[in-house]
Amino acid sequence: MQALVAEREERRRERDFEAADELRERVAKLGYRIVDSADGPRLEIVDAGKPARMRPSDVESVLDEPTAADVSVQWVVQGWPEDVLRGIASFRRHGGSRTVQHVVVEASGTDAEWPEEVEVVALEADPGWGADRNCGLRRAAGGVVVVVDGSIEATGDVLGPIEETLADPTVGVCGPFGITTTDMRHFDESEGPDVDAIEGYLVAFRRNVLSRTGLFDEKFRFYRSADIEFSFRVKEQGLRAVVVPLPVERHEHRMWSTTPERERDRLSKRNYYRFLDRFRERFDLTVAGEEIPHHHDHEN
């Protein structure tokens, strides 16, 4: 925020008032008012009751700062905030004594009432699933990061088994739903423990893994195959993808069920080809270790 104020001051000194006005508007959209005074500009909160809406580029990263929580649970709202509220409530019921940061990236423009301790990143517009997820990841303050879909409800202690699994330094990513492939074209569900990818309903990893893998690929505006691509990037670092049984219930996946079939197929194929562009020949990263013809389709 202060960087925007300083940039505005620089534009004013250069008499580029159009640019300065644009920066003032950006600050206003973040929920602040710039007040100019003889001692320099200062910021005032416009409305402390609602989260300010911002651009993805305005979301400040805390990934280089020391961890401030045991776990960061990450949610994205592209509609249906009631699903995420249900999920947060379920994780809070079974959180135990650990410190848990819940981060909600609100990209749908809804005005849901979020629990007070939830950090809400409210975006001006929805830039797509990958960018939404990355906005949340930049705010992750926990040593362990859990990326969850709103269709997931915890029915018991989810975080304990995750922490125990990730205590193994050979494990890079884990979750309750794993898949494997033998031909890079079709994926099957697998109980593991070692798998080729963890499905995006719930994906967990140590925060420091992101410094090696990078964040999600923002070209994945639709969610499908983004989980596979991320898992393969983790495995590319010499780390394992592991299934960990967790007490969760899967409800309706709204993005899947509400996207028209033809559009869903188009977006899914585009994402899948992006995954293939990078990993088509990387059978060395798979559990099978080699290409074997297969005949079943994978559906998310």
N, C-alpha and C positions, 0 to 999 in steps of 0.2 A: 504493500500500500504506500509506504513512504517513498518507494522508488517511483511510483506514478506521480506523487506530489513533486518530487525533485525534478522529474522530467518535465512536468508542466512549468515549473519555475524556469527551467532552461529555455523552453519554447517561448515563454514570455520575454525573457531577456533578449532573445533573438527576434522579438516582435512577430513571431509566428502565432498570431492570436487564434487562428482557426484550429491549429493543432492543439494549442493550450485549452481551448474550449472542448475539444473532443476528449482530452484527458480528464477534464473536470467531469464530463458526462460519464466517463468510465468509472471514476471514483464514486459518483452518485449512484450508479447501478450496483456498486458494491455495498451500498448502505451508508455512505458517509458524505458529508458536505465539507468542501474546502472553504475555510474562512480566512480571507487575507487581512493581515494586520501589519502595523509598523514593525513588529517583531518577526514577521514572516508568516507563512501560511500555517494554519493548524486544522486538524480534523475534528469534526463533530459527528456523532452518530445520528443518523436521520430517524431510523426506526429500529429500536433494539428488540422489538417483538417478533420480527420475521427475519429469517436468514436472507442476506443480500444475494442477489443473483449476479453471477460473474461469468466471464469467459474462461474456458479451460486454461488459457495461458496465464490467467491471473491467480491460479491456485498455487500457493507457495508450497514447496516441498520441505518435509521434515526428515527425509530419508537419511540425510547426513548428520542429523542430530542424535544424541544418545536416546535410547529407548525410554519411554515414559510409561509403558504399560506392559503387562505380560503378553497380552494378545490383542490384535486389532482385527475386528470382524467387519468385513467390507460388504456393503449392500449398494445396489443400483436400482433406482426407480425410473423406469421408462413407461410408467403407468401402474395402476393397481397398488397404491401405497399400502393398502390394507394387508397385502401379503407380507410386505417387509415388516410392518408393525407386528404382525403375528410372529414372524421369525425372530425379531428382536426380543419380544416378550418371552419366547421359548428359551432362547439362549440365556436370558437374565435369570430365568427360573433355575437353571442348572449350571450357573457360572461358578459356584463355589466361592472360595476366598480370593481367587486370583483377580488381578486388575484387568478389566476388559474395556477396550475402547471400541465403540460402535461408530462407524463412519457411513453415512448415507449420502450418496450422490443423487440429488434430486434433479432429474433431467426432463421431467414431464410437465413442469409448470403447475403442479398441484400445490395446494396450500394445506397439506396434511399437518396435523399437530404431532410433533415428534417428542419423545421423552426428553427431559431436560438435559440428561447427560450425553445424548447423542450428538455427535458433530455432523452438522448438515452442510454439504457443499451443494448449493443451489445454483444451477447453471441457467444462463439466459436461454439457451436452446440445446437440443439434444444433438451432440456431434457424432453419436454412434456408440455402440457398446464398448469398443476398445478404448476410445478416448474417455468415456464415462468411467470405466474401471480405473484408468490411469489417474484420473483426478482424485479418486479415492485412495489409490496406492500412494500418491505423493503425500497424503496426510497420515499414513500409517505410522503410529508411534509405538506399536507393540513389537516385541522380539519375534513373535510368531504372527503371521498374517493368514487370515481365513477369508477367502473370497466365496461368498455364498449367494445363491439365487433365491429370490423371494418365494419359490415353491417349496423350500426346505423348512421344516419345523423340527426343532430338537425335542426329543422325548426323554432325554437323559443327559448325562455328562458327555458332551461332544469334545470339549476342549482338552480334557485329560488325556484320552488316547492319542489325540493329535500331538500334544506336547511330548508324550512318551515316544511316539514314533519319530518325531523330528529331532529328538535328542541323539539319534544315530546320525553321525555326520555324513554317512554314505547316502542318506535319503535326502533328496532334493525337493520332492513334492509328494503329497499324499492326499487321500480322500477316500470316501466309501464306495465310489463307483469308478472302476477301472476298465480299460479296453486294451485289446491287443490287435495287431495286424500281421499278416504274413505276406502281403503284396502291396501295401501302401494305398490300396484302393478300397478295401473293405475292412471294417473294424468290428470285433466281437466283444461282448461283455466278458469280463474275466474277474474271478475272485482273487487272482494274484497268488502270493503277495506282490511279486514283481509284475508290472504291466508296462505297456508302451505309453499310455496317457491316462490322466485323471480327468474324468468328465467334469464340466464346469458347474454342475449343481452345487458342488462344494470342493474347493481346491485349497490346500493349505501348504505353506512353505515358511521357512525362516526368512525374516525380512532381509537379511544380508545376502540372500541368494539373488535378489534383484540387481545388486551391483555387478553380478556376473552375467545374468541373462538379459537384463533390460526389462522394461515394462511390457505390457501387452502391445501387440501390433495394432496401431490405430486404423489401419486399412480394413480391419474387421469391424465394419459398422453394424453388421448382424452378428449374433453371438456364435453361430455354429462354426466349428473347427478351430476357433480361437483357443479353446482349451487344449486341443491336440497340438497345435503349433507351439504353444507355450511349454507344454510338457516335453516336447522334443528339444526345445532350446535348453531346458533344464538338463535333460539327459546328455545333450551335447557337451555339457560341462563335466561329464563323468559322474553325474549323480543319478540316483535311482528314483523311479516313480513307483510308489507302493500303495496298495490298497490297505486301508485300516477300517475294520468294521466299526460303525458308529450308530448310536441310537437316534436315527432321524426318520421322519416321515416325509415322503414326497407327495406334494399336492399338484394340482394342475399347473403345467408350465404355460403361463399366459401368452408369452411371446410366440411360442410354437403354435398354440391352439388358435390364436386370434389373427395370425398372419395368413392371408389367402394362400392356398396351396401353390398356385403358380408362382407367386412372388417368393414364397418360402423356398421353393426349389431353385429359383433363379439366384437368390442370395446365397443359398447353401453351396451351390456349385461354384460360384465365384470365390467364396471363401476357401473351399476345398482345393481349388486350383492354385490359390495363393500358397497354401500349405505345401502342395506338391512341387511348386516352383523351387522351394528351398530344400525339401527333404525327400524328394522322389527316390533318390538312390541311397539313402542313409539306412540301409538294413542293418548296419552295424549298431544302430541305436535301438533296435527292436529286441524283444525277448527271444524271438525266433532266430535272429542273427543272420537270416538269409531269406530270399524270396521263395515262397511256396504258394502255388495257385490256390485260390479260395473262392467261395461262391455265395457268401452272405453279405447283405448290405447292412451298414451301420446307420442307425437313426438316433438323433439326439432328441 
